[in-house]
Amino acid sequence: MKTDTIAAIATGLTDSGIGIIRISGEDSFQVIQKIFRKKNGSGVKLDQSHTVQYGFIYDGEQKLDEVLVLVMKGPHSYTGEDTVEIDCHGGVLMMRRILETVIHSGARTADPGEFTKRAFLNGRIDLSQAEAVIDVINAKNEYALKSSVAQLSGSISGKIKNLREGILYEIAYIESALDDPEHISLDGYGDTLKKKITVMIEKVQNMLDSSDYGRIVSEGIRTVIVGKPNVGKSSLMNVLLGEERAIVTEIAGTTRDTLEEQVRFGEISLNVIDTAGIRDTEDAVEKIGVSRAKNALNDADLILYVVDASSPLDEDDRKIMDMICGRRAVVLLNKSDLEIKTDIDALKKEEKLAGKKIIQISAKEETGFEEFKNTVREMFYNREIDFNDEVMITNLRHKEALSDSLKSLQMVMNSIENGLPEDFYSIDLMDAYTSLGSIIGEAVEDDVVNEIFRRFCTGK
């Protein structure tokens, strides 16, 4: 493990009130002593940790900036190493100038995510908590933020460690019994283990069951707007975004391709795709757009079927109803500010729309949207989530590891039911133990670790 001294700008590279340069490693204190002076000319006091000291940064005899310096002695720091943070004025030029001075004084530029990687390698956090750091930074809504903070606090780690402890105990018991059969009996052990494995499988399955919901919380609801041409899909998109993002005209077929944007509804977010109007057409370019619209439907969590309430339904509407039958969808009767010519009663009785909420809206007048927002919340967030207790899997790597561990535990169950020797149990228990360990960073390959931290920004 590298123990050299690293440094980076820890705030965004944009002009702001305050900028932070972070230094971590065995020579952090020597570096700051070279470049920091107080008003009386003395350097940094290092007799106490977690102190804030006022003074100036110098490059040789040139005074660069008036700063506050935070001194944190390892292991009681973010990285677990001696750490210094310089709070300076937040101009980009100033931050870069101070960083250059730090580098010239004995540090090197940190790699992306290297501060958090050192926190992981030094045992300050496990790998799932390290991944939660980047999730906190990238959170797109309130639920995603709360979930990431809970994971950072160890919500997943605790559950995984508890499972691994139980598995390890059984492995140790089997191995001890096989080595010393005279003193440790395995008579009836299969029935005892079966009960324990049943509980373990249930716990792992519960975490896996949360993964689809966790993806929606983390990434947002994949939402596709569909409908015939000129029913107001692009106008709906613009209202949701609060800006003129999609081109709107009276000409049917204006939208030729998909347009994707993210929309926030308070604590939740939608990844909305505006699609070309679905209809039979001879236009080659429009055909491609219609094909892409149909493809987008396949991956959607939510379909917004927009109907022109000022026109009667036709055969193109019937085809769209066929496409969304059995899918999670909301029917939006747009242009409800005009004379309504759509047979709403017949629409409500339509079998292909069974169970789907039908809401009258006007994209022009921006009416009906509060009911629409409440409907979406009820469809996807119909329960209160206790992020302090509930484990929600939002990470694909975690999901794959849990799936592998579940298969291994099910193999143990099969071995018990088929009356196989106990050493068969031990093999699959160890596989489950290893798969779960990869979530928190035990028994994980270096290239996986490197790939995870490569997604971080440089200052974190």
C-alpha angles and dihedrals in degrees: 000000000000115000098174120119120270132189138186143157104269097193129066119287095246133097110275142147096268134021127194127211112193123204124187134173144066095302098044094111094047089052095052092045089059096054107027128081133170123222090269091052097253123130133234118311109232101179092097132043126226096029130145116219129188124220146094138295115231132193099203104308094338115103109222107178148340108252150167116233122205116203119200121176120213139281088029097066137085093268096034088242134097103289136188128189122195115205106201137158108296103237113130092229092050094049092050092046092053092045090053089052091050091050092049089051096060111290130104130219112273121240119239109289093000095133091055091041089057090049087056096044091047091053096247091124135004125240096266089053090048090054089049089061092064090042090056090051093047098040110139100192143017095265092051090049093050092047092050093048090050090051090048088054090056104262093141095034092057094052093046094047091049091053093047092050090054092048093046091052091055092047091051092047093051094047092047092049092049091050095044109025092160093066103025118052126205094193108135090358092126092063092047092048092046091061092049094046090050090058092046092050090051092052093048092045091051090055091047091049089059094056099086091048089043091055090053091049092048103038103023133248112304099230126185124193112212136172143113120302117285097015092121104267094140091044088053090050091052092049092050091050095042091228142074098266102139123055112250123195138149089249113103114233097030092138107070101166140029119276119199127198137156120244125192122213099187105276096008135057136210126207096212124199118195109204138195115271111272113235141117107278140166093207106112095211094045089050090059090050091050090049091052090049090055091048091051089057091063094064098038124122089193132021121204106202107198117203126188100236090194091065133055120251118265141183093285089058090052091054092050090050088054090053095051097039109127092010128115102261145148122215112221116196099206127193089038087150087074129066105296112234098163112103097239094182091054090047091054090052093049107122093211089059095047112148094008120128114240114206129183112223140164116211088189095053093029093230129147094031097114090059089047093052092048090050092054091049091052092048096052108016102036095143139052112253121215100208090184092065110014120084114218120185109220099155122087092210090055091048092053092048091049090049090053092048091049091054090050093050090049088052089055089052091050091050091052093048091048092050095240121165118278094249087069088061091053094055095054093040089057091050090052090047091052094047092052090046091059089065093061095035103263116128092007125142120249093237090058090051092048092049092051094052093043087073091063126095116253098254095053 
